[in-house]
């Protein structure tokens, strides 16, 4: 089969990204892969949807580093193909990265993903589901039992009042954003930094203020779900703890957070079961939950990362399970055609 990976940009990809490792695994299982970026779609007058797909010079890579080197090199080629020649389109872009400087690109994946799905391509995660998840407000649609107390506002007075009611402080961050950017810990509404933080972050739009969970100082747990259920391979769960660097409240790996093995708990499994119905209903194939204590801080549905860390940590190729799941979905599509809509197929 042919798998197309939709990303923000080719230059922005790295050898350590989950997308790169998924591409490598697909190639090693005998499939064709290509990359697509926001500017690569063409809808022609005859209503055919074309895509300018970037292909690699080789189909045999042993290391993600080699694949990435070729991806960034001048030996790649661009082929304009009908989208119907793609079996699976994986939407792996982060809309928040384009929201400021390329707003036209932020929603391109969901817009053209819908058109591709209408033409028989399996699109994951489901573009209609992703359209509802363009910012962190999507998180508020999940059961309150798995969410920390949360305020969403552009009013500093509202934020001060909320923080005043949180005995252990609060986390303040932008509604639009990812990767731990502009995330701050506020101890009380009298903190001298609050006005400065508000001025800096509120320019990006609405703010989220969340009850601070003390266990966050020990890091959070990134827990992968696939087809609405915990990703499990060789008896090992696809989950790891991200421990913050000294002096940091953020545990994101790219800001120094260190990945460590974690033992799965009944509480984490219960959280996964609680959010499963909505994730399935929204067609969310591959998702990363960020868990602290018995609460979820974020649900990553666009570009959940860390499968590369997990494979090395547990000596288990979780990406192989992901590609195998794609193969199964293609078999279902070939057997049933459009009798099963994309959103339902996404989590079968």
Secondary structure in CASP SS format (residue, H / E / C, confidence):
PFRMAT SS
TARGET T0000
AUTHOR 0000-0000-0000
METHOD secondary structure of the structure
MODEL  1
X C 1.00
X E 1.00
X E 1.00
X E 1.00
X E 1.00
X E 1.00
X C 1.00
X C 1.00
X C 1.00
X C 1.00
X C 1.00
X C 1.00
X C 1.00
X C 1.00
X C 1.00
X C 1.00
X C 1.00
X H 1.00
X H 1.00
X H 1.00
X H 1.00
X H 1.00
X H 1.00
X H 1.00
X H 1.00
X H 1.00
X H 1.00
X H 1.00
X C 1.00
X C 1.00
X C 1.00
X E 1.00
X E 1.00
X E 1.00
X E 1.00
X E 1.00
X C 1.00
X C 1.00
X C 1.00
X C 1.00
X E 1.00
X E 1.00
X E 1.00
X C 1.00
X C 1.00
X C 1.00
X C 1.00
X C 1.00
X E 1.00
X E 1.00
X E 1.00
X E 1.00
X E 1.00
X E 1.00
X E 1.00
X C 1.00
X C 1.00
X C 1.00
X C 1.00
X C 1.00
X C 1.00
X C 1.00
X C 1.00
X H 1.00
X H 1.00
X H 1.00
X H 1.00
X H 1.00
X H 1.00
X H 1.00
X H 1.00
X H 1.00
X C 1.00
X C 1.00
X C 1.00
X C 1.00
X E 1.00
X E 1.00
X E 1.00
X E 1.00
X E 1.00
X E 1.00
X H 1.00
X H 1.00
X H 1.00
X C 1.00
X C 1.00
X E 1.00
X E 1.00
X E 1.00
X E 1.00
X C 1.00
X C 1.00
X C 1.00
X H 1.00
X H 1.00
X H 1.00
X H 1.00
X C 1.00
X C 1.00
X C 1.00
X C 1.00
X H 1.00
X H 1.00
X H 1.00
X H 1.00
X C 1.00
X H 1.00
X H 1.00
X H 1.00
X H 1.00
X H 1.00
X H 1.00
X H 1.00
X H 1.00
X H 1.00
X H 1.00
X H 1.00
X C 1.00
X C 1.00
X C 1.00
X E 1.00
X E 1.00
X E 1.00
X C 1.00
X C 1.00
X H 1.00
X H 1.00
X H 1.00
X H 1.00
X H 1.00
X C 1.00
X C 1.00
X C 1.00
X C 1.00
X H 1.00
X H 1.00
X H 1.00
X H 1.00
X H 1.00
X H 1.00
X C 1.00
X C 1.00
X H 1.00
X H 1.00
X H 1.00
X E 1.00
X C 1.00
X C 1.00
X E 1.00
X E 1.00
X E 1.00
X E 1.00
X C 1.00
X C 1.00
X H 1.00
X H 1.00
X H 1.00
X H 1.00
X H 1.00
X H 1.00
X H 1.00
X H 1.00
X H 1.00
X C 1.00
X C 1.00
X C 1.00
X C 1.00
X C 1.00
X E 1.00
X E 1.00
X E 1.00
X E 1.00
X E 1.00
X C 1.00
X C 1.00
X C 1.00
X C 1.00
X C 1.00
X C 1.00
X C 1.00
X C 1.00
X C 1.00
X E 1.00
X E 1.00
X E 1.00
X C 1.00
X C 1.00
X C 1.00
X C 1.00
X C 1.00
X C 1.00
X H 1.00
X H 1.00
X H 1.00
X H 1.00
X H 1.00
X H 1.00
X H 1.00
X H 1.00
X H 1.00
X H 1.00
X H 1.00
X H 1.00
X C 1.00
X C 1.00
X E 1.00
X E 1.00
X E 1.00
X E 1.00
X E 1.00
X C 1.00
X C 1.00
X H 1.00
X H 1.00
X H 1.00
X H 1.00
X H 1.00
X C 1.00
X E 1.00
X E 1.00
X E 1.00
X E 1.00
X E 1.00
X E 1.00
X E 1.00
X C 1.00
X C 1.00
X E 1.00
X E 1.00
X C 1.00
X E 1.00
X E 1.00
X C 1.00
X C 1.00
X E 1.00
X E 1.00
X C 1.00
X E 1.00
X E 1.00
X E 1.00
X E 1.00
X E 1.00
X C 1.00
X C 1.00
X C 1.00
X C 1.00
X C 1.00
X C 1.00
X C 1.00
X C 1.00
X C 1.00
X H 1.00
X H 1.00
X H 1.00
X C 1.00
X C 1.00
X E 1.00
X E 1.00
X E 1.00
X E 1.00
X C 1.00
X C 1.00
X C 1.00
X C 1.00
X H 1.00
X H 1.00
X H 1.00
X H 1.00
X H 1.00
X H 1.00
X H 1.00
X H 1.00
X H 1.00
X H 1.00
X H 1.00
X H 1.00
X H 1.00
X H 1.00
X H 1.00
X H 1.00
X C 1.00
X C 1.00
X C 1.00
X C 1.00
X E 1.00
X E 1.00
X E 1.00
X E 1.00
X E 1.00
X E 1.00
X E 1.00
X C 1.00
X C 1.00
X E 1.00
X E 1.00
X E 1.00
X E 1.00
X E 1.00
X E 1.00
X C 1.00
X C 1.00
X C 1.00
X C 1.00
X C 1.00
X C 1.00
X H 1.00
X H 1.00
X H 1.00
X H 1.00
X H 1.00
X H 1.00
X H 1.00
X H 1.00
X C 1.00
X C 1.00
X C 1.00
X H 1.00
X H 1.00
X H 1.00
X H 1.00
X H 1.00
X H 1.00
X H 1.00
X H 1.00
X H 1.00
X H 1.00
X H 1.00
X H 1.00
X H 1.00
X H 1.00
X H 1.00
X H 1.00
X H 1.00
X H 1.00
X H 1.00
X H 1.00
X H 1.00
X H 1.00
X C 1.00
X C 1.00
X H 1.00
X H 1.00
X H 1.00
X H 1.00
X H 1.00
X C 1.00
X C 1.00
END
